[in-house]
Amino acid sequence: MVEVNNTPWLTLLGWGEGGTQELTAASRAALESVEVVFGARRHLRLLPPLNAEVIEWPVPFADGIPELLNQRGRGVVMLVSNDPFWFGAGSTLAQHLNADEWMALPAPSTFSLAASRLGWPLERCTCLGLHAKPLTRIRPYLHAGRRLLVLVRDGAAVAELASLVSRFGFAASQLTVLEALGGDNERIRHCHADASLPQDIAHPVAVGVEVAGSGPALPLTPGLPDHFYDHDGQITKQAIRAITLSALAPMPGECLWDIGTGSGSIAIEWLLAHPDNQAVGVEQNAERAARARRNAENLGVDWLEVKEGSALEALNDTPLPDAVFIGGGLSQALLDDLWQRLPEGVRVVANAVTLESEALLAHWQQKAGGELLRLELANATPIGTRRGWKASYPIVQWRGVR
């Protein structure tokens, strides 16, 4: 079937556990008139007899894309779970197609179905698609009183999720396990995170989490307490970190280079600012690099990339950033190199603690402009039976724009 009047050759059809019974008239008509139908095995089992070629979509998902694209010029329907563009396959497929090649006919998402079963206002729920991602990504969202809807891959993942919620201090959370929503095998069961889970949980499955417990929850503002990080002393301390993050000014979808990442605290909090952010840490010490990766995983931002080695070499094949933080390895050569390779508009912040590094930043500010600050902090500590101020090493911070 050749395109006529720019009619798309591909229809992404939202497909649920109810099969054709849940389809709209438009979706039913699309399915009955095509030449080829693609779908995962669990989708095809609900498919009625059709006058169309039926092709099972392979695993892994990416392996099926070439075969789909080879069908250009024919009428094709691809069965996609529920809403193709809410944690679905639609966004992946659209990257390989022109806008006039496809159309989407979504069905109610699993999140919508789950919220309707639980009576939760969907706009007040946090929706997480973790069926193909590490479950530790739930960590930033564990705040008492919050409601989460989480897609997971199978029953074993439900057990892993419950264990994580308990380990993070929220064992009192109420879990609702929702299986095969919208189909004949729909089943809904309730339990607490620290209770024994059923052994027969079947895919597809979602989990509703009513978060309860004393935490500790991750604060929403930058400057997490230092105890959230495993470190060997090489860490930008809480108050300085908060000031540094405010200078870096993370915005959605931006990328950070964290040079001399140490424990990874700056990069991690950059990622916590928005789930679409990216960060690359550079650390010469292998043990610290491994520690930064563990900290990122434990705090739910496992996509932090940590490169080992010198920044001048490690960043050569790295996409250009929107902001750069220099927390270690500051040198004239590094500043000169950054100023040669960075495009205009990139925000740069550097912290220095030694006299030599302070002098370098003072000279650099004269050359490149920007703002130079001296940050001094002191804590009240015992002096005999009384108290006095114990000062930390002052931090000199330069902040500028390339």
MARLUM-340333 format. One record per residue (C-alpha): residue number from 1; residue in one letter; x, y, z. Coordinates in steps of 0.5 Angstrom, whole numbers, plus 500, padded with zeros to 3 digits. Layout:
<nodes>
(node NUM, "A", (X, Y, Z))
...
</nodes>
This chain:
<nodes>
(node 1, "M", (500, 500, 500))
(node 2, "V", (503, 506, 498))
(node 3, "E", (502, 513, 501))
(node 4, "V", (497, 517, 499))
(node 5, "N", (496, 524, 501))
(node 6, "N", (501, 524, 506))
(node 7, "T", (498, 518, 509))
(node 8, "P", (503, 515, 514))
(node 9, "W", (505, 508, 513))
(node 10, "L", (506, 506, 520))
(node 11, "T", (501, 506, 526))
(node 12, "L", (503, 506, 533))
(node 13, "L", (497, 502, 536))
(node 14, "G", (496, 502, 544))
(node 15, "W", (495, 495, 546))
(node 16, "G", (493, 493, 553))
(node 17, "E", (491, 487, 556))
(node 18, "G", (484, 487, 554))
(node 19, "G", (486, 486, 547))
(node 20, "T", (481, 488, 542))
(node 21, "Q", (476, 489, 547))
(node 22, "E", (479, 495, 549))
(node 23, "L", (480, 499, 542))
(node 24, "T", (477, 505, 540))
(node 25, "A", (473, 505, 533))
(node 26, "A", (479, 508, 530))
(node 27, "S", (484, 503, 533))
(node 28, "R", (480, 497, 531))
(node 29, "A", (479, 500, 524))
(node 30, "A", (487, 501, 523))
(node 31, "L", (488, 494, 525))
(node 32, "E", (483, 491, 521))
(node 33, "S", (486, 494, 514))
(node 34, "V", (493, 493, 515))
(node 35, "E", (498, 489, 511))
(node 36, "V", (503, 487, 517))
(node 37, "V", (502, 487, 524))
(node 38, "F", (508, 487, 529))
(node 39, "G", (508, 486, 536))
(node 40, "A", (511, 483, 542))
(node 41, "R", (510, 475, 544))
(node 42, "R", (505, 477, 550))
(node 43, "H", (501, 482, 545))
(node 44, "L", (500, 477, 539))
(node 45, "R", (497, 472, 544))
(node 46, "L", (491, 477, 544))
(node 47, "L", (491, 478, 537))
(node 48, "P", (485, 476, 533))
(node 49, "P", (485, 472, 526))
(node 50, "L", (487, 478, 521))
(node 51, "N", (488, 478, 514))
(node 52, "A", (495, 481, 515))
(node 53, "E", (502, 478, 516))
(node 54, "V", (504, 478, 523))
(node 55, "I", (511, 479, 525))
(node 56, "E", (514, 478, 532))
(node 57, "W", (518, 483, 535))
(node 58, "P", (525, 480, 537))
(node 59, "V", (529, 481, 544))
(node 60, "P", (533, 486, 545))
(node 61, "F", (528, 491, 542))
(node 62, "A", (533, 495, 537))
(node 63, "D", (534, 488, 533))
(node 64, "G", (527, 489, 530))
(node 65, "I", (528, 496, 528))
(node 66, "P", (531, 495, 521))
(node 67, "E", (526, 490, 519))
(node 68, "L", (520, 495, 521))
(node 69, "L", (524, 500, 517))
(node 70, "N", (524, 495, 511))
(node 71, "Q", (516, 495, 511))
(node 72, "R", (516, 502, 508))
(node 73, "G", (511, 502, 503))
(node 74, "R", (506, 498, 506))
(node 75, "G", (501, 499, 511))
(node 76, "V", (504, 497, 518))
(node 77, "V", (501, 497, 525))
(node 78, "M", (506, 496, 531))
(node 79, "L", (503, 494, 537))
(node 80, "V", (506, 498, 543))
(node 81, "S", (504, 497, 550))
(node 82, "N", (498, 502, 552))
(node 83, "D", (501, 509, 551))
(node 84, "P", (507, 509, 546))
(node 85, "F", (510, 516, 548))
(node 86, "W", (509, 515, 556))
(node 87, "F", (515, 510, 558))
(node 88, "G", (513, 507, 551))
(node 89, "A", (517, 505, 545))
(node 90, "G", (514, 511, 541))
(node 91, "S", (520, 515, 543))
(node 92, "T", (525, 510, 540))
(node 93, "L", (522, 509, 534))
(node 94, "A", (520, 516, 532))
(node 95, "Q", (528, 517, 532))
(node 96, "H", (528, 513, 526))
(node 97, "L", (522, 516, 522))
(node 98, "N", (520, 522, 519))
(node 99, "A", (514, 526, 522))
(node 100, "D", (510, 524, 516))
(node 101, "E", (511, 517, 516))
(node 102, "W", (507, 515, 523))
(node 103, "M", (501, 516, 527))
(node 104, "A", (500, 514, 534))
(node 105, "L", (493, 511, 537))
(node 106, "P", (494, 511, 544))
(node 107, "A", (491, 507, 549))
(node 108, "P", (490, 509, 557))
(node 109, "S", (497, 508, 560))
(node 110, "T", (499, 503, 565))
(node 111, "F", (499, 509, 570))
(node 112, "S", (492, 512, 568))
(node 113, "L", (490, 505, 570))
(node 114, "A", (493, 504, 576))
(node 115, "A", (491, 511, 579))
(node 116, "S", (484, 509, 577))
(node 117, "R", (484, 503, 581))
(node 118, "L", (487, 506, 587))
(node 119, "G", (483, 512, 587))
(node 120, "W", (490, 517, 586))
(node 121, "P", (490, 523, 583))
(node 122, "L", (495, 522, 577))
(node 123, "E", (497, 529, 577))
(node 124, "R", (500, 528, 584))
(node 125, "C", (503, 522, 583))
(node 126, "T", (510, 521, 581))
(node 127, "C", (511, 516, 575))
(node 128, "L", (517, 512, 574))
(node 129, "G", (518, 507, 568))
(node 130, "L", (524, 502, 571))
(node 131, "H", (522, 496, 568))
(node 132, "A", (529, 497, 564))
(node 133, "K", (533, 501, 569))
(node 134, "P", (536, 500, 576))
(node 135, "L", (531, 500, 581))
(node 136, "T", (535, 505, 585))
(node 137, "R", (533, 510, 581))
(node 138, "I", (527, 511, 586))
(node 139, "R", (531, 513, 592))
(node 140, "P", (530, 521, 590))
(node 141, "Y", (523, 520, 591))
(node 142, "L", (522, 517, 597))
(node 143, "H", (519, 522, 602))
(node 144, "A", (514, 520, 607))
(node 145, "G", (507, 522, 604))
(node 146, "R", (509, 521, 597))
(node 147, "R", (505, 517, 592))
(node 148, "L", (509, 513, 587))
(node 149, "L", (507, 509, 581))
(node 150, "V", (513, 505, 578))
(node 151, "L", (513, 500, 572))
(node 152, "V", (518, 494, 574))
(node 153, "R", (519, 488, 569))
(node 154, "D", (517, 482, 573))
(node 155, "G", (515, 479, 580))
(node 156, "A", (523, 479, 582))
(node 157, "A", (523, 486, 581))
(node 158, "V", (518, 487, 585))
(node 159, "A", (521, 484, 591))
(node 160, "E", (528, 488, 589))
(node 161, "L", (524, 494, 590))
(node 162, "A", (521, 492, 596))
(node 163, "S", (527, 491, 599))
(node 164, "L", (530, 497, 597))
(node 165, "V", (525, 501, 600))
(node 166, "S", (526, 498, 606))
(node 167, "R", (533, 499, 606))
(node 168, "F", (533, 506, 605))
(node 169, "G", (528, 507, 611))
(node 170, "F", (521, 507, 609))
(node 171, "A", (519, 499, 611))
(node 172, "A", (512, 502, 613))
(node 173, "S", (511, 504, 606))
(node 174, "Q", (504, 501, 603))
(node 175, "L", (505, 497, 597))
(node 176, "T", (500, 495, 592))
(node 177, "V", (502, 490, 586))
(node 178, "L", (498, 491, 580))
(node 179, "E", (498, 486, 575))
(node 180, "A", (495, 485, 568))
(node 181, "L", (491, 491, 569))
(node 182, "G", (485, 492, 564))
(node 183, "G", (485, 484, 562))
(node 184, "D", (482, 478, 564))
(node 185, "N", (488, 476, 569))
(node 186, "E", (488, 483, 572))
(node 187, "R", (490, 482, 580))
(node 188, "I", (491, 487, 585))
(node 189, "R", (494, 486, 592))
(node 190, "H", (497, 490, 598))
(node 191, "C", (502, 489, 603))
(node 192, "H", (508, 493, 606))
(node 193, "A", (515, 494, 604))
(node 194, "D", (518, 489, 609))
(node 195, "A", (512, 484, 609))
(node 196, "S", (513, 477, 605))
(node 197, "L", (511, 478, 598))
(node 198, "P", (507, 473, 594))
(node 199, "Q", (511, 468, 590))
(node 200, "D", (506, 468, 584))
(node 201, "I", (507, 476, 581))
(node 202, "A", (506, 476, 574))
(node 203, "H", (508, 481, 568))
(node 204, "P", (506, 486, 566))
(node 205, "V", (506, 489, 573))
(node 206, "A", (506, 496, 576))
(node 207, "V", (507, 498, 584))
(node 208, "G", (504, 503, 587))
(node 209, "V", (508, 506, 593))
(node 210, "E", (505, 510, 599))
(node 211, "V", (511, 512, 602))
(node 212, "A", (512, 512, 610))
(node 213, "G", (517, 512, 614))
(node 214, "S", (523, 516, 618))
(node 215, "G", (528, 516, 612))
(node 216, "P", (533, 519, 611))
(node 217, "A", (530, 522, 605))
(node 218, "L", (534, 526, 600))
(node 219, "P", (533, 534, 601))
(node 220, "L", (530, 537, 595))
(node 221, "T", (535, 543, 595))
(node 222, "P", (543, 543, 594))
(node 223, "G", (547, 541, 599))
(node 224, "L", (546, 534, 602))
(node 225, "P", (549, 533, 609))
(node 226, "D", (556, 530, 608))
(node 227, "H", (554, 523, 611))
(node 228, "F", (550, 521, 605))
(node 229, "Y", (556, 520, 601))
(node 230, "D", (562, 515, 602))
(node 231, "H", (568, 519, 602))
(node 232, "D", (576, 519, 604))
(node 233, "G", (576, 527, 606))
(node 234, "Q", (576, 529, 599))
(node 235, "I", (569, 532, 598))
(node 236, "T", (566, 539, 597))
(node 237, "K", (563, 540, 604))
(node 238, "Q", (555, 541, 605))
(node 239, "A", (555, 549, 605))
(node 240, "I", (561, 550, 600))
(node 241, "R", (557, 545, 595))
(node 242, "A", (550, 549, 596))
(node 243, "I", (554, 555, 594))
(node 244, "T", (558, 552, 588))
(node 245, "L", (551, 548, 586))
(node 246, "S", (548, 555, 586))
(node 247, "A", (553, 558, 582))
(node 248, "L", (553, 552, 577))
(node 249, "A", (546, 554, 576))
(node 250, "P", (543, 547, 573))
(node 251, "M", (537, 547, 568))
(node 252, "P", (534, 541, 565))
(node 253, "G", (537, 537, 560))
(node 254, "E", (544, 540, 561))
(node 255, "C", (551, 537, 562))
(node 256, "L", (556, 538, 567))
(node 257, "W", (564, 536, 567))
(node 258, "D", (566, 535, 574))
(node 259, "I", (574, 535, 574))
(node 260, "G", (577, 532, 580))
(node 261, "T", (570, 529, 582))
(node 262, "G", (573, 526, 588))
(node 263, "S", (567, 523, 592))
(node 264, "G", (562, 525, 586))
(node 265, "S", (558, 530, 590))
(node 266, "I", (558, 536, 586))
(node 267, "A", (556, 532, 580))
(node 268, "I", (551, 527, 583))
(node 269, "E", (547, 533, 586))
(node 270, "W", (547, 536, 579))
(node 271, "L", (544, 530, 577))
(node 272, "L", (539, 530, 582))
(node 273, "A", (537, 537, 580))
(node 274, "H", (533, 534, 574))
(node 275, "P", (532, 527, 571))
(node 276, "D", (534, 529, 564))
(node 277, "N", (541, 532, 566))
(node 278, "Q", (548, 529, 565))
(node 279, "A", (554, 529, 568))
(node 280, "V", (561, 527, 567))
(node 281, "G", (566, 526, 572))
(node 282, "V", (574, 526, 571))
(node 283, "E", (578, 523, 577))
(node 284, "Q", (585, 521, 577))
(node 285, "N", (585, 516, 583))
(node 286, "A", (582, 510, 581))
(node 287, "E", (579, 508, 588))
(node 288, "R", (576, 515, 588))
(node 289, "A", (573, 514, 582))
(node 290, "A", (570, 507, 584))
(node 291, "R", (567, 511, 590))
(node 292, "A", (564, 516, 586))
(node 293, "R", (560, 511, 582))
(node 294, "R", (558, 507, 588))
(node 295, "N", (555, 514, 591))
(node 296, "A", (551, 516, 585))
(node 297, "E", (548, 509, 585))
(node 298, "N", (546, 509, 592))
(node 299, "L", (543, 516, 591))
(node 300, "G", (539, 514, 585))
(node 301, "V", (543, 517, 579))
(node 302, "D", (547, 511, 577))
(node 303, "W", (548, 515, 570))
(node 304, "L", (553, 519, 572))
(node 305, "E", (559, 517, 568))
(node 306, "V", (566, 517, 571))
(node 307, "K", (572, 517, 567))
(node 308, "E", (579, 516, 570))
(node 309, "G", (585, 520, 568))
(node 310, "S", (588, 527, 567))
(node 311, "A", (582, 532, 565))
(node 312, "L", (586, 534, 559))
(node 313, "E", (586, 527, 556))
(node 314, "A", (580, 524, 559))
(node 315, "L", (575, 529, 556))
(node 316, "N", (578, 529, 549))
(node 317, "D", (572, 525, 546))
(node 318, "T", (566, 527, 551))
(node 319, "P", (561, 532, 548))
(node 320, "L", (561, 539, 550))
(node 321, "P", (558, 541, 557))
(node 322, "D", (553, 547, 559))
(node 323, "A", (557, 548, 565))
(node 324, "V", (564, 546, 568))
(node 325, "F", (566, 545, 575))
(node 326, "I", (574, 544, 577))
(node 327, "G", (574, 542, 584))
(node 328, "G", (581, 539, 583))
(node 329, "G", (587, 539, 579))
(node 330, "L", (587, 546, 578))
(node 331, "S", (592, 549, 573))
(node 332, "Q", (594, 554, 568))
(node 333, "A", (594, 549, 563))
(node 334, "L", (587, 546, 564))
(node 335, "L", (584, 553, 564))
(node 336, "D", (588, 555, 558))
(node 337, "D", (585, 548, 555))
(node 338, "L", (578, 549, 557))
(node 339, "W", (578, 556, 554))
(node 340, "Q", (580, 553, 547))
(node 341, "R", (575, 548, 547))
(node 342, "L", (569, 550, 550))
(node 343, "P", (564, 554, 546))
(node 344, "E", (562, 561, 548))
(node 345, "G", (556, 561, 554))
(node 346, "V", (559, 555, 558))
(node 347, "R", (559, 557, 566))
(node 348, "V", (565, 555, 569))
(node 349, "V", (566, 555, 577))
(node 350, "A", (573, 553, 580))
(node 351, "N", (574, 552, 588))
(node 352, "A", (581, 553, 590))
(node 353, "V", (584, 552, 598))
(node 354, "T", (592, 552, 597))
(node 355, "L", (595, 559, 596))
(node 356, "E", (598, 557, 589))
(node 357, "S", (591, 555, 587))
(node 358, "E", (588, 562, 590))
(node 359, "A", (594, 566, 586))
(node 360, "L", (592, 562, 580))
(node 361, "L", (585, 564, 580))
(node 362, "A", (586, 571, 582))
(node 363, "H", (591, 572, 576))
(node 364, "W", (585, 568, 571))
(node 365, "Q", (580, 573, 574))
(node 366, "Q", (584, 579, 571))
(node 367, "K", (585, 575, 565))
(node 368, "A", (578, 572, 564))
(node 369, "G", (573, 577, 568))
(node 370, "G", (568, 573, 572))
(node 371, "E", (567, 574, 580))
(node 372, "L", (572, 572, 585))
(node 373, "L", (569, 570, 592))
(node 374, "R", (573, 568, 599))
(node 375, "L", (568, 563, 603))
(node 376, "E", (570, 562, 610))
(node 377, "L", (566, 558, 615))
(node 378, "A", (567, 556, 622))
(node 379, "N", (564, 551, 627))
(node 380, "A", (562, 552, 634))
(node 381, "T", (566, 547, 638))
(node 382, "P", (568, 546, 645))
(node 383, "I", (574, 549, 648))
(node 384, "G", (574, 546, 655))
(node 385, "T", (568, 548, 659))
(node 386, "R", (566, 553, 654))
(node 387, "R", (565, 554, 646))
(node 388, "G", (569, 557, 641))
(node 389, "W", (569, 558, 633))
(node 390, "K", (574, 553, 629))
(node 391, "A", (575, 555, 622))
(node 392, "S", (575, 551, 616))
(node 393, "Y", (580, 553, 611))
(node 394, "P", (578, 558, 607))
(node 395, "I", (575, 557, 600))
(node 396, "V", (577, 562, 594))
(node 397, "Q", (572, 561, 588))
(node 398, "W", (572, 563, 581))
(node 399, "R", (566, 563, 577))
(node 400, "G", (565, 566, 570))
(node 401, "V", (562, 565, 563))
(node 402, "R", (567, 562, 557))
</nodes>
